[in-house]
Each structure stands twice: as C-alpha cells, then as structure tokens.
Amino acid sequence: MKSINIYTDGACSGNQNKTNIGGWGAILEYGEHKKELFGGEINTTNNRMEMMALLKSLESLKKENLVINVFSDSSYLINCFRQKWYENWYKNNWKTAKKTPVENKDLWESLFSFIHNHNINYYRVKGHVSLKNPNTKLDTLYSKFTEWNGSDFSFDDFLYITKMNNRADELANLGMDELR
C-alpha cells in the first residue's frame, strides 16, 4: 500500500497581538496525485495555524487505516506526537508538566481523534529554506534533517520534502491574503 504524504505549514502575521491574521497550508500527496488546501483565521496564533493545517488535511481523507507521513516545520506539533505529550495531558486532566492548562486543547482533541484511525509517521523539516540561494548550506541542512528523522531519506528526498514544505508555506500565505 502506498502512503499518503502530507506537507503542512502555518503562518501568522502579528502573532501574539490582539488583532492578527493567520494562515495554514497543506499538500496531500498520493503517488502522482496532489491536492492543495489552505485557509486562514483572524485573531489566532502560529501554533494554531500549524495544527489547523494538519487537522484540515486529516479531515479531508475519505478512508481510514492509511499509512500517512506528516512533514512539518512545527516542532510543537511534531514533538507532541513523537514524544506522546498527550498521554500525560490525558492523565493530568489537560494540564502540562508545569500544571498549566494545555493550550489549543480544542485542536489537539480534534487531531487526537485521527491518531487511532491511521498509522501516522511524523517528520520535522526546517522551514523557510531557500533552495535557489547558492549560499544555502544544503549539506548541513540535510545532516540536520537526518539527525531529526533518521537516515532513511536520501539527499534528493530531502530536497523534494523541502520544496513541498516551501509550497505549504506559500499556501499558508494565500490563506492570510484571503483575509486581508
């Protein structure tokens, strides 16, 4: 069975201000088929937009029990799933290790409803990497990528994943542009 790759990004202009604009973008890829999604919200945060990109992607799937590879530049999102922060959140009645309420509980609960329906792998990517700038140290970035995600990815895989993450970022900006 082929896997579905999901590339996500979130953005927020004026993050942490009372009035701001956020956007999210995602690309779903199954073999040669690609689907792009994007949207935005007023008065939000960057983390919420990162989460929304993944949530909207998962909501758009029509089948269950899929193998899904999620690529995101959000360490907040990726680390929650990889390190299973949510297990302690459940045990502690939605409190963090510091005994404060978990932020974005509504989105986390929605995302968690999908983790038992699919086999999902989470991969962290470096955001905002210019592939066209000759001064970009791609070898160094590839090394960091494999440090985060293991050595199963070739350099060409890394370049493609980075390109798709950049496109997800462009889509997130389109989501913000629609609200301006």
N, C-alpha and C positions, 0 to 999 in steps of 0.2 A: 504494500500500500504506500502510495506517495504521501509525503507530508505536506501540510499547508504551512507556508512561511508567512508570518505577519510582522511587518516592519512598522513601528509606531513612533510618533513624536508629539510632544505638546509644547505650546509656547504661551507666553503671557506678557503682554505689554503693560507696564505699570504694575508688575507683580507686587503684592502687599499694599497697594494703595486702595483707597475706598472705591474708586472707580477705575476699572481696568478692563482690558479686552483679552480674552484667552482664545486660543485655537488649538485644535487637535487634528492630526492627520494619520492615516494608516493605509498601508498597501497589503492586500491579501494576495498571495501567490500560490497557485496550484499548478505545477508543471508550467506550461506556456501561458496559462490564464492568469490575468491580473485584474484586480478590482481596487479602485482607489476610493477612499472615504475621507471626508473632512467635515468639520463643523466648528462652532465656537460658542462662547458664552461671555456674558458681561459679569463683572464682579466675581472673579474666580481666582485660582492660583495656578502656577505652572504644574505643581504636582497633580492637581485635579485634572488638568488637561492631558497629562501623561497617562493617567489612569483611564480617562474617558476614551482615548484613542484605542486602548486595548479592549475596553468594555464594548464599544461600538463594533469593533471587529468581531469579537466573540458572539455578540448578539446577531450579527449578520449571517452566521453559519447556519446551514439548514440541517446538518446531520450531527449526531453525537458519536462518541468513541473515535475521534480523529486524533492523529498524531500532529501536533502543532508546534512549530518553532517560533518563539517570540523573540524579536530583536528590538531592543530599546536602549536609548542612551540615559534612561532614568534609573539611577542606582536605587532610588527609593522604591520603585516598582519591582525591579529585578530582585533586589535583596530581600524584599518581603517574601517573595515566593521561594527563592533559593534557600534562604535561611529559616523559612517557615515561622516568621514572626507571628503570623496569625494564630498559631497553635497556643501561644501564651496569651494572646489577646482574648481568645475564647475562654481560656482558663481564668483569666483575671477580669472577666466581665467588661471587656473592651477598654482596658487600661494598659498603658505602656509599662515598661520596666520601671519608669520613674513615677508610676501611679497617676499619670495624667491621662485624660481621655484620648483615645486614638483619633487622630484627625482623619477626615474623609471616610468615616465609618460607613456611610451610605454607599459609597462607591466600592469600598472593599467588600462589603456584604454582597453586592451585585457581582463583583468579579469572582468571589469565592464560590458562587453558585455554579460556576463553569469548571472549576478545577477537578471536580469529581466526574464530569461528563466527558473529559478528554484526557489524553496523555500529552501534557504540555511541557516543553523544554524552554528555559528562559536564558537568553544570551544578552550580555551587556556589550554595547558598542560605544565608541567615542563619538560624540555629536559634533556637528559643525566642522567636519574635516574637509578641507579643500583638496579635491583630487586634481585640480588644474594648476595649483600653485607649485612651481618647481621647488620651492623651499620647504614644502611639507615633508616631514621625515616619515615617510610611509613605512619604512622598515621598522622604525621604533614603535610606531602606532600598531603595526601588525604584531610585534612582540607583546605589546600590552594586551591586545585583543586575545591572543592565545593564552596569555597569563590568566586573563579573566575567564576564558571559555574552554580551554583545553586545546590540544594540538590537532584536532580533527579537521580544522579548517585550513585550506591552502591559502596562499597569498592572494590568488585570484578570487577565492571565496570572500576573503576579507574586503577586497576592492569592490566586489559586487554588493556585499552587505552594506558597506559604507555608502555606496551610490544610492541604494534604496533608502537608507536612513536619511540621507540628504533630501531625497524626494518627499519622504514623510514630513520633514521639516518644512518644505515648500508648501505642502498641503495644509499644514497647521497654520501657516501664514495666510493662506487663502481663506481659512476659516475665520481668522481675525479680520481680514479685509472685508468679508461679507457683512460684518457688524459695524464697520466704520461709516 
